[in-house]
């Protein structure tokens, strides 16, 4: 809660408190101000003077919506720093939600002294005064004593904001009777937002018609709010989805599908996938804005939230939609989210919307990420997002609409106000029927680049990267570089530092990133032109990047967006500065390595590079395998064009001196299912078999044979899979299970299970039945002694035994076995 927003208010109802929710708008109580049109005075505690204002919206004094909005129209008023506040509401019945307020209660005042503030902190239980639409705050500590005249000691607190975390939840309205001044009642924000007139006045003063109520209990799960202050002068920032510079339009068919999906009862998951720039995030933001206005709690899940903190999702008491952007890179977190959803009581709908560039290997492997994922994803809706503007006529209209919207936004950017944007827009030639403009982002970037080129034509000479511009991304980067140069001069960094060095620093921020200030400082120290600079100079460069692209949360800087622009910039820069990657990568953290490979691989896939980056990316992974091999395995399942990464992984396997521990580590990182990695995984398993066979490591050999069989089966190489499975069983049976049964009987059972599957795949049904029967016998024995550990394996083998019996027409026995499997699973569930 920001103390500079706290004000005192004097109206026809006496003195109260208030909170500046916009530069010229104060939220307070209706029983303090009186009706709309009433003149009031506002003052800032600790500062001299009062300011005039007028009530522009008012609820009913003492009623359900006892609140008011005051527009401060005094020219002497100095608005508080920062943008509009964020609003929230409770969406669970979890008791003890922490809250606070600031106000000017009468018990804190002294004669002949300036007005004094009081900051009560406490808790609210959502069930208190539920029917009466009130939040009840229980302040910590002892309540104040009543005044001698019987007046409430809290008099003057009316109109103060009630805040939970970063969200304004309500307006203090009353000190309820019979509670010894130990409680404060507040009008909830959801009551105010239910009034269209309130929302209209709020929109007029904030310039935002899309303000919504965020879920209070889930604010720690949500992506950080975008900076609400100065947006900076980056032209590319106008393309960010949250800015909504170009109004959303179209997509009616897929919106209808999504509304139908949302309307289904209970839990549901949906994947919307499309290439970069097709409008996935804009679509989702449009949908969530509508749903928030209809009473849904919406959470855009922050990628940094630990799995352990997602359990609170189960307590949702309002319809809940959780959006996961870049889901292909967040499968572990998605699995934990699905586990939490599985524990929800189902009394209200819970939906998970996944946004991704592909529906490939990561999506097939997702059911294996948690114990509940497979069941919850059964029947999930998968929606590919088609081009928005399929024909020339619709593209021309969309282009004109985008150009007009960007012209208005450019006129407000520092350094760009002096251009005649309206006339420049009218003179634009239009999209000329270019097919690539069916992509939403490409169309928007083209409109923006056309406007910027008209205002400040780009030189005909190559850009800083030495390459001729080959696309709209390159055209925008010309203007973005001008922004970098002008801002660097303002920071005193240029010409003291060359733009080549500063661009290296930007490439480091874009390609590697940093989660903390310490990581950012370490990264800047590895930039060649900054290594010999003072710590203060490097800190200045870090601050410059943070000013170019402000962060919404803790990281030292945000990102150059949209993603396609960042990818093109990094690709261009590393194309002519390849040694930079070798300087920055050896000390990279796992997160930095993953980010680098993701951005680099997607850049390499841009048609503008025509595969010219592929070999550089492959070579980088090979040279720095200790840092990049494991991230390459992960990223290969997430990007649309993983071939350079796959080439690097194959090349690493061809090294005769490869370390066995590294091979095993790589194998441990493999997803359970991945079409992209299937061939490499089989080769990796083969190398492990050879290694363990050469070193007579029987436990390792048996395990690697079992894995090799599974990988070959996924590739459809059934004879090879069966051969490996047979040898695995023989190794466990003859050499291990006889001498160390406690250690290796479980593994023997697993190998027998795989052997049965391999025999069945080749039509050898009697032998398949024999193998699975032995597996069931071993697992039944193990489950008798350690049921918690082995009952799941027994149930799985019983399921397979039933299938083998059914294959041979022994239906009554198959029914008996599957009945036992179902009973076992029921017991486990």
C-alpha positions, 0 to 999 in steps of 0.5 A: 500500500502506497502512503503517498496515495492516502488523503484526508477528505472533508465533505458534507458528511464530515471528515474521512479518509481516501485513497488516490486510485488514479492521478486525479481520482480519489476513492472514499466513502459516500457518507463522507462526501454526499451525492454526486456533484457535491464539492469536497476538500482533499488534503495530504497528511503531512503536507500543508494546504487543501485541494478542491474536488467534486464527487463524480460518482457516489453510492448510497451513504450507509448502504450496500455500495457506500463509496464515492469517487472524487475528481480533484480539479484543483490546479495546485494538486500534485498527483501521486507517482505511479499509474492506476491501482490494481483491484482484487476480490477474494475467490476462496473461503480460506480464513486469515487473509492478510490485509491493511489500511491507512486512514485518519481515525479520530483516536489518532488525532490530537488538538493543535497538531497536524492530522495523523495517520494510522495503519491498521493491519490484520486479517479478513475471513471471506465468510464474515458478512458474506450475505451482506456483501461486506468484508470484515477486517480484524485488526491486530492488537487491542482495539481502541477505546471508545470516546467519552461521548460514545462516538466510535474511535474509528470515526474518520477512518471511513473511506480508507482503502482496504488492501490485500497484498498489492490489490485494493479490495474495498473501502472502509465503511463502518465500525460494526456495533456490538464488537467493541470496536475490534472490527472494521467493515468494508464495501468490497471492490466487487460491489463497486465494479458491478456498477457500470457507472463506477467502471465508466468513471474509473476508465475515464480517469485511468485511460483503461477500460480493461481493469479487472478484479484479480483473485486476492488469494492467487496474486502470488501465482500470477505473472507480475503486472506490467509497469504502470508508470512511464512506458518508455520510448521503445517503438517495439513496445507498442506491439506487446499484447498487454498494451492492446494498442490495436483493438482486438477483432475477429476470431469469432469462430475460435472464441465461440469454441473457447466459450463453449469449452469454458461453459462445460462443468467441472475441470477442463484443459485446452491447448491453443497452439500456433506459430509465433505472432499468430495472436495466441496471447492477444486471443487469451487476453481478450477471452480472460478480460471478458470472463473476468467481467463475468465473475471468473477469477483469472490467473496468468500463471507466473513461470517462476512459481514453485510447484509446492505453491500451486496447491492453493488452486484446490480451494477455488470457490469461484469459477477459475481460469488459469492461463499458462503461456509458453506451456511447452517450456513449463511442463513440470509446472503444468503437471503440478498445476494439474495435480492441484486441480485434481484435488478441487471439489468440483463445486465450481468450474476450474479451467486450464488454458495452455498456449504454445507454439506447437502441439508436438513432443511436449504435449504427447509427454505431458500426461506423464508429468504428474500422477493426475495429468493423464486422466485430466488431459483425457478429452482436452480440447486442442485448437490450432490457431489459423491465420487471422486475415486470410484474404487481401480485402480483410488484410487491407482493412486490418492494416489501416486499423493498425496503422491508425492505432499506432499513429495515436500511440506514437504521438505520445512517445518521447522523441516522436511527438513532433511528426504529423502521424495522421497525415503519414497514416493517410499517405501509407500505400497499404499492404498490397495483398502480401500473403505473409500479412495473414499473420497478425503480428507480421501485419502489425509490425508492417504497419508500425514499420511503415509509419516509422519509415515515413517519419524517419527513413532508414539509411540505405546502408547496412545496419549495425549488424552488417546485414541488409534488412531482409524483413519487417523485423529488420526494419523495426530493429533499425528504429529500435537501434536509434532508440538504444543510441539516444537513450545511451547518450542520455545515460552518458554511456555513449560515446564513452562506450561504443555502440558495438559494446552496448549492442553486445550487452543487449544481446547478452540480456536478450539471449542469456537473460538474468534472474537477479542483479548478481547474475546480471552483473556477472553477465555484463562482466563477461561482455568483451568490451565491458570486462575491463570497465569499472563496476559502476560503468557496468552497473550503468549499462545494466540500468540502461537496459532496464530502462530500455525494457523495464521489468515487471518484477524482480529481474534487472530488466525485461525483454525486447518484445515481441519474441520474433523481434528478439529472435531476429536481433539475436540471430543477426548479432550472433551471425556476425559476432559468433565469438560472443556466444563462446564468451558468455556461455561457459558460466551460464546458469541452467536457466540462461542456457535454456533461454539461449538455446530457445531463442537461438534455435527459433532465430535459426528457423527464421526464413531470413537466415536460410539455415545459415545459423544452424551450424553455428548453433550446433557447434556451440552446443558441441563446444560447451556440452557441459553447459548446453547438452542437457538444456538441448535435450529439453529445448529440442522438444519445445521448439518448432525446428530442433534440427540444429540441436539434434545434430549437436546431440548426435555429434556428441554421441559420436565422440569416442571419449564421451564420459559414461556419467554424462551419457547416463545423465543425458538419459535421465533427462529424456522425457518419457515420450518424444518423437523428436528425440526418439532416434537419438534416445535409442542411440544413447541407450545403445551406447550405454549398453555397449559401455556396461557390456564392455565394463562387465557392469551387469546391473548397468547392462540389464537396466540399459538393455531394458531401456534400449528395448523400450526406445526401439519399441517406440521406433517400431523396431520390434525385432530389435526391441524383443532381442534387447528385452530377452537379454535384459530378462536373461541378465536379471534372471541368471546373474542377478535375481538368483544372488541378489533377489531383494535388489533385482527382483523388481527389475526382473519383473519390469523386464518381463513386463516389457518382454511380454509387450514385445512378444505380443507386438510380434504376435507371439501371444502364448510366450507373451502370456507366459512372460507376463504371468511370471511378472505378475507372480513376482510383483504379487510376492513383492506387494505382499511384503511392501504394498505401498511400494509395489501395488501400483506395479502389480496393478499395471502388470495385472492390466497387461495380463488381462490383455494377454488373456483376452488376446488368446480368447480366454475372456472369463479369465481376462475379466477376473484379472482385470477385476482384480486390477480395478480393485487394486487401483480403487484401493490405491486411489 
